[in-house]
């Protein structure tokens, strides 16, 4: 306090007693004194100009010194505010756990490089307690097939000897293995069965789930859902495709629906056909991916350089990024397009399967293409001419098709909100006020990319659309909009492939979202025990 008085006296007239008078009072009286000083100063305007200058300088100094510093709102804060308002109506009781996971340490997997000597890396990973995903997955698939066969035998027996079985009491139904169910289904069972037989993770999740009056089951028979049919308690299905985007207190924001026109056409009206993929997704044998078990947040070792091939031994990536590539169901010799390839992780996964004949990796900007080339240079040996010739890197606008019906498989990993990234990085965030229009126009860009991909894939080929956001408008909403445009503006026929059953064996590693009203795709939800994603992906087959 004394130093402040001294500095104040240095700035003002040393003979003035005003600073001592001001600071002899208490701080709560400071605002009142400033107000009185202003009145006194105005009264002495004509009588004493020198005193006016002294008093004005005093007022300016005190206002600057004791000015309340308002907390600066960062882009991370804006993103979190958006999620806290837009996501609870969609994910309801799951949102607190998803939010906590998004703000917690992310989990990764290690993709081994088939073009490097990885024997010592495999030993190190096993020593750390990591597991080979493909080995675990194969074991689970076999168990599921055995259980399905047992169910079929029991069903056939019931049909043939239904009368005899009515008299027998010793026949027991076949209980599916718990590993076949995803986390949310296990939590639902924990509410119905003795909860003590389930791990603590599912017990806690079961207690969080809302099974009281207030959760409404709605039949999704129509694309158009009237509020009167749902009521306030059923607002969770309104994410089909208009989420809550009017953010109170954020006056500078505009509703996304102002820029993205919602369609009211039902699936039948736009010619959407559906089929279910019953066979589990294929994990090619050359694909070597290691992960730690649920709840284990051990870090993977840094990639090492193979001195002979001059490439790194493994690539660390978000485990959910595997899902869109697995959904493509790559076959030997196929021509594959990665439409939005940078930074190159999914292109690298496709190459490590050793299946495609040609992989075209495209992106729109020079900077992103450079990042893509850097990743390929670090993991694909330059001395292997056959492999190098199978990789083509292009810089094109993905919204404009440049080769009609030229590819067997197309991956559209579209630009999106990047939920996890925007909660950690404030620089150049999509939630920056300067990028508000770009953020609001994302659904238009995404639907244009998907329409372009459907035009470039051959009849009988497959397109997988994916994002790393939880926003329903950019997931199912974009797929619906793109399929509407395809139906209205082209002669292309499409079929949406349901991957619910095909992805179920991977529930040992991922938290797969269920009972969310998704009509076209699947989603990997972040959780503390399996903190991958988020990752949405939808598989679309072109019929003609």
NORZI-V735520 format. One record per residue. N is the residue number from 0. RES is the residue in one letter. PHI is phi in radians with two decimals (* if undefined). NEAR is the number of other C-alpha atoms within 8 Angstrom. Layout:
<<N:RES:PHI:NEAR> <N:RES:PHI:NEAR>>
//
This chain:
<<0:X:*:4> <1:X:-1.11:5> <2:X:-1.09:6> <3:X:-1.16:7> <4:X:-1.12:11> <5:X:-1.11:8> <6:X:-1.12:8> <7:X:-1.18:10> <8:X:-1.16:11> <9:X:-1.17:8> <10:X:-1.33:6> <11:X:-1.72:10> <12:X:-1.19:8> <13:X:-1.02:7> <14:X:-1.40:4> <15:X:-1.32:8> <16:X:-1.71:7> <17:X:-1.09:6> <18:X:-1.03:11> <19:X:-1.13:8> <20:X:-1.17:8> <21:X:-1.13:9> <22:X:-1.49:8> <23:X:-1.40:6> <24:X:-1.65:8> <25:X:-1.55:7> <26:X:-1.09:5> <27:X:-1.05:5> <28:X:-1.55:8> <29:X:-1.09:10> <30:X:-1.12:7> <31:X:-1.14:7> <32:X:-1.14:9> <33:X:-1.08:9> <34:X:-1.14:8> <35:X:-1.15:8> <36:X:-1.12:10> <37:X:-1.09:9> <38:X:-1.13:8> <39:X:-1.10:8> <40:X:-1.13:12> <41:X:-1.15:7> <42:X:-1.25:7> <43:X:-1.70:11> <44:X:-1.06:9> <45:X:-1.52:6> <46:X:-1.39:5> <47:X:-2.48:8> <48:X:-1.08:9> <49:X:-1.13:6> <50:X:-1.12:9> <51:X:-1.07:11> <52:X:-1.12:8> <53:X:-1.11:10> <54:X:-1.14:10> <55:X:-1.14:9> <56:X:-1.13:9> <57:X:-1.11:11> <58:X:-1.08:11> <59:X:-1.08:8> <60:X:-1.15:8> <61:X:-1.17:9> <62:X:-1.11:8> <63:X:-1.23:7> <64:X:-1.23:6> <65:X:-1.91:6> <66:X:-1.15:7> <67:X:-1.22:4> <68:X:-1.57:4> <69:X:-1.33:4> <70:X:-1.12:4> <71:X:-1.34:4> <72:X:-1.47:6> <73:X:-1.60:7> <74:X:-1.14:12> <75:X:-1.12:13> <76:X:-1.09:9> <77:X:-1.10:10> <78:X:-1.12:11> <79:X:-1.15:9> <80:X:-1.08:8> <81:X:-1.05:10> <82:X:-1.11:9> <83:X:-1.17:8> <84:X:-1.72:11> <85:X:-1.46:11> <86:X:-1.57:14> <87:X:-0.97:11> <88:X:-1.11:12> <89:X:-1.57:13> <90:X:-1.75:10> <91:X:0.84:9> <92:X:-1.14:9> <93:X:-1.43:9> <94:X:-1.04:10> <95:X:-0.98:7> <96:X:-1.25:9> <97:X:-1.14:11> <98:X:-1.06:8> <99:X:-1.08:10> <100:X:-1.16:13> <101:X:-1.08:14> <102:X:-1.61:8> <103:X:-1.85:7> <104:X:-1.12:8> <105:X:-1.37:9> <106:X:-1.74:10> <107:X:-2.33:11> <108:X:-2.16:13> <109:X:-1.95:12> <110:X:-1.64:13> <111:X:-1.32:12> <112:X:-1.60:12> <113:X:-1.17:8> <114:X:-1.65:9> <115:X:-2.21:10> <116:X:-1.41:8> <117:X:-1.92:11> <118:X:-1.03:6> <119:X:-1.24:7> <120:X:-1.20:8> <121:X:-1.07:8> <122:X:-1.08:8> <123:X:-1.10:8> <124:X:-1.17:12> <125:X:-1.12:9> <126:X:-1.11:7> <127:X:-1.36:6> <128:X:1.70:7> <129:X:-1.32:11> <130:X:-2.18:11> <131:X:-1.39:10> <132:X:-1.05:10> <133:X:-1.14:11> <134:X:-1.10:7> <135:X:-1.13:9> <136:X:-1.11:10> <137:X:-1.06:8> <138:X:-1.11:8> <139:X:-1.20:11> <140:X:-1.06:10> <141:X:-1.10:8> <142:X:-1.12:9> <143:X:-1.14:12> <144:X:-1.11:8> <145:X:-1.09:8> <146:X:-1.14:11> <147:X:-1.13:8> <148:X:-1.09:8> <149:X:-1.12:9> <150:X:-1.11:9> <151:X:-1.12:8> <152:X:-1.12:8> <153:X:-1.12:8> <154:X:-1.13:8> <155:X:-1.13:8> <156:X:-1.12:9> <157:X:-1.12:9> <158:X:-1.21:7> <159:X:-1.37:6> <160:X:-2.22:8> <161:X:-1.09:9> <162:X:-1.20:6> <163:X:-1.19:7> <164:X:-1.22:10> <165:X:-1.16:7> <166:X:-1.57:6> <167:X:-1.70:7> <168:X:-1.84:6> <169:X:-1.57:4> <170:X:-1.39:6> <171:X:-2.00:4> <172:X:-1.19:4> <173:X:-1.42:7> <174:X:-1.52:4> <175:X:-1.17:7> <176:X:-1.10:9> <177:X:-1.07:6> <178:X:-1.21:9> <179:X:-1.37:12> <180:X:-1.72:10> <181:X:-1.44:12> <182:X:-1.06:10> <183:X:-1.21:11> <184:X:-1.18:9> <185:X:-1.12:11> <186:X:-1.15:13> <187:X:-1.13:10> <188:X:-1.17:8> <189:X:-1.14:13> <190:X:-1.37:10> <191:X:-1.72:7> <192:X:-1.93:6> <193:X:-0.95:7> <194:X:-1.21:9> <195:X:-1.19:6> <196:X:-1.46:5> <197:X:-1.84:8> <198:X:-1.05:7> <199:X:-1.02:6> <200:X:-0.97:7> <201:X:-1.36:12> <202:X:-1.11:13> <203:X:-1.13:8> <204:X:-1.17:10> <205:X:-1.14:11> <206:X:-1.21:8> <207:X:-1.36:8> <208:X:-1.18:10> <209:X:-1.69:8> <210:X:-1.93:6> <211:X:-1.52:5> <212:X:-0.99:5> <213:X:2.32:8> <214:X:-1.78:9> <215:X:-1.88:8> <216:X:-1.59:5> <217:X:-2.04:7> <218:X:-1.37:4> <219:X:-1.47:6> <220:X:-1.52:4> <221:X:-2.42:6> <222:X:-1.19:10> <223:X:-1.60:7> <224:X:-2.08:8> <225:X:-1.41:6> <226:X:-1.01:7> <227:X:-1.16:5> <228:X:-1.39:6> <229:X:-1.93:12> <230:X:1.43:8> <231:X:-1.13:6> <232:X:-1.31:9> <233:X:-1.79:13> <234:X:-1.15:11> <235:X:-1.13:10> <236:X:-1.46:10> <237:X:-1.27:11> <238:X:-1.21:12> <239:X:-1.55:13> <240:X:-2.67:10> <241:X:-2.12:10> <242:X:-1.31:14> <243:X:-1.22:9> <244:X:-2.22:9> <245:X:-1.51:7> <246:X:-1.69:10> <247:X:-1.19:5> <248:X:1.59:4> <249:X:-1.99:6> <250:X:-1.15:7> <251:X:-1.39:5> <252:X:-1.57:8> <253:X:-2.05:8> <254:X:-1.13:9> <255:X:-1.08:9> <256:X:-1.18:8> <257:X:-1.22:7> <258:X:-1.88:8> <259:X:-2.12:10> <260:X:-1.33:6> <261:X:-1.33:8> <262:X:-1.65:5> <263:X:-1.90:6> <264:X:-1.40:9> <265:X:-1.36:9> <266:X:-1.06:8> <267:X:-1.16:7> <268:X:-1.29:7> <269:X:-1.96:11> <270:X:1.23:9> <271:X:-1.38:12> <272:X:-1.82:8> <273:X:-2.33:8> <274:X:-2.57:8> <275:X:-1.82:9> <276:X:-1.55:11> <277:X:-1.44:7> <278:X:-1.31:6> <279:X:-1.05:11> <280:X:-1.07:9> <281:X:-1.61:6> <282:X:-1.79:7> <283:X:-1.00:6> <284:X:-1.06:7> <285:X:-1.19:8> <286:X:-1.40:12> <287:X:-1.98:10> <288:X:-2.23:11> <289:X:-1.98:13> <290:X:-2.54:11> <291:X:-1.60:11> <292:X:-1.19:8> <293:X:-0.99:7> <294:X:1.56:7> <295:X:-1.60:7> <296:X:-1.88:7> <297:X:-1.07:5> <298:X:-1.45:4> <299:X:-1.36:9> <300:X:-1.14:4> <301:X:-1.15:4> <302:X:-1.02:9> <303:X:-1.95:7> <304:X:-1.49:8> <305:X:-1.41:11> <306:X:-1.14:6> <307:X:-1.41:4> <308:X:-1.59:9> <309:X:1.08:9> <310:X:-2.36:14> <311:X:-1.40:13> <312:X:-1.38:15> <313:X:-2.66:11> <314:X:-2.13:10> <315:X:-1.61:10> <316:X:-2.62:10> <317:X:-1.10:12> <318:X:-1.07:10> <319:X:-1.18:11> <320:X:-1.20:12> <321:X:-1.23:10> <322:X:-1.06:8> <323:X:-1.07:12> <324:X:-1.23:13> <325:X:-1.13:11> <326:X:-1.15:9> <327:X:-1.11:13> <328:X:0.96:8> <329:X:-1.10:11> <330:X:-2.16:7> <331:X:-1.02:8> <332:X:1.39:8> <333:X:-1.29:13> <334:X:-1.71:13> <335:X:-2.03:14> <336:X:-2.06:12> <337:X:-1.79:14> <338:X:-1.24:14> <339:X:-2.20:14> <340:X:-1.44:14> <341:X:-1.08:11> <342:X:-1.43:9> <343:X:2.07:11> <344:X:-1.10:10> <345:X:-1.26:10> <346:X:-1.06:11> <347:X:-1.13:9> <348:X:-1.08:12> <349:X:-1.06:12> <350:X:-1.20:10> <351:X:-1.27:10> <352:X:-1.27:11> <353:X:1.08:8> <354:X:-1.80:11> <355:X:-1.13:15> <356:X:-1.43:10> <357:X:-2.37:11> <358:X:-2.11:14> <359:X:-1.76:13> <360:X:-1.86:14> <361:X:-2.15:16> <362:X:-2.67:16> <363:X:-1.57:11> <364:X:-1.91:8> <365:X:-1.14:8> <366:X:-1.09:6> <367:X:-1.23:11> <368:X:-1.14:16> <369:X:-1.11:8> <370:X:-1.08:11> <371:X:-1.08:12> <372:X:-1.10:9> <373:X:-1.10:8> <374:X:-1.13:10> <375:X:-1.13:10> <376:X:-1.16:10> <377:X:-1.39:10> <378:X:-2.16:11> <379:X:-1.98:10> <380:X:-1.10:12> <381:X:-1.27:7> <382:X:-1.39:5> <383:X:-1.63:7> <384:X:-1.13:7> <385:X:-1.13:6> <386:X:-1.22:8> <387:X:-1.07:10> <388:X:-1.23:7> <389:X:-1.51:9> <390:X:-1.99:10> <391:X:-2.16:9> <392:X:-1.86:9> <393:X:-2.22:9> <394:X:-2.15:10> <395:X:-2.42:8> <396:X:-1.36:7> <397:X:-1.15:12> <398:X:-1.30:10> <399:X:-1.96:7> <400:X:-1.12:10> <401:X:-1.95:5> <402:X:-2.61:6> <403:X:-1.19:9> <404:X:0.93:9> <405:X:-1.77:9> <406:X:-2.31:13> <407:X:-1.40:12> <408:X:-2.39:14> <409:X:-2.31:16> <410:X:-1.88:17> <411:X:-2.02:14> <412:X:-1.58:11> <413:X:-1.31:10> <414:X:-1.04:9> <415:X:-2.64:10> <416:X:-1.24:9> <417:X:0.83:10> <418:X:-0.89:11> <419:X:-1.22:9> <420:X:-1.14:7> <421:X:-1.24:15> <422:X:-1.52:13> <423:X:-2.14:7> <424:X:-1.98:9> <425:X:-1.66:10> <426:X:-1.22:5> <427:X:0.96:6> <428:X:-1.25:11> <429:X:-1.18:10> <430:X:-1.61:12> <431:X:-1.13:9> <432:X:-0.97:6> <433:X:-1.20:5> <434:X:-1.88:10> <435:X:-1.08:11> <436:X:-1.13:7> <437:X:-1.09:8> <438:X:-1.14:10> <439:X:-1.24:12> <440:X:-1.61:11> <441:X:-0.98:11> <442:X:-1.01:11> <443:X:-1.10:9> <444:X:-1.10:9> <445:X:-1.12:13> <446:X:-1.16:12> <447:X:-1.14:10> <448:X:-1.12:13> <449:X:-1.19:13> <450:X:-1.08:13> <451:X:-1.08:12> <452:X:-1.12:14> <453:X:-1.17:9> <454:X:-1.40:11> <455:X:-1.57:14> <456:X:-1.49:17> <457:X:-1.33:13> <458:X:-1.01:8> <459:X:1.61:9> <460:X:-1.46:12> <461:X:-2.25:13> <462:X:-2.06:16> <463:X:-2.02:14> <464:X:-1.78:15> <465:X:-2.50:14> <466:X:-2.48:14> <467:X:-1.99:12> <468:X:-2.32:13> <469:X:-1.59:10> <470:X:-1.14:8> <471:X:-1.07:12> <472:X:-1.09:13> <473:X:-1.56:13> <474:X:-1.90:15> <475:X:-1.06:14> <476:X:-1.09:11> <477:X:-1.18:13> <478:X:-1.06:13> <479:X:-1.12:8> <480:X:-1.13:11> <481:X:-1.15:12> <482:X:-1.17:12> <483:X:-1.13:10> <484:X:-1.12:10> <485:X:-1.05:12> <486:X:-1.20:12> <487:X:-1.48:7> <488:X:-1.96:6> <489:X:-2.35:7> <490:X:-1.85:6> <491:X:-1.36:10> <492:X:-1.88:11> <493:X:-2.22:13> <494:X:-2.37:12> <495:X:-1.51:13> <496:X:-1.72:13> <497:X:-1.45:12> <498:X:-1.79:12> <499:X:-0.99:9> <500:X:-1.28:11> <501:X:-1.16:11> <502:X:-1.61:10> <503:X:-1.03:11> <504:X:-1.06:13> <505:X:-1.44:8> <506:X:-1.19:14> <507:X:-1.18:8> <508:X:-2.00:8> <509:X:-1.98:11> <510:X:-1.67:13> <511:X:-1.53:12> <512:X:-1.26:10> <513:X:-2.25:7> <514:X:0.97:5> <515:X:-1.90:8> <516:X:1.34:8> <517:X:-1.18:9> <518:X:-1.80:5> <519:X:-2.14:11> <520:X:-2.25:13> <521:X:-2.04:12> <522:X:-2.49:10> <523:X:-1.69:14> <524:X:-1.72:14> <525:X:-1.19:13> <526:X:-2.63:13> <527:X:-1.09:10> <528:X:-1.47:8> <529:X:-2.47:12> <530:X:-1.51:13> <531:X:-1.85:15> <532:X:1.43:12> <533:X:-1.27:14> <534:X:-2.62:14> <535:X:-1.79:14> <536:X:-2.63:14> <537:X:-2.29:13> <538:X:-1.83:16> <539:X:-2.20:12> <540:X:-1.83:12> <541:X:-1.50:16> <542:X:-1.56:10> <543:X:-2.72:8>>
//
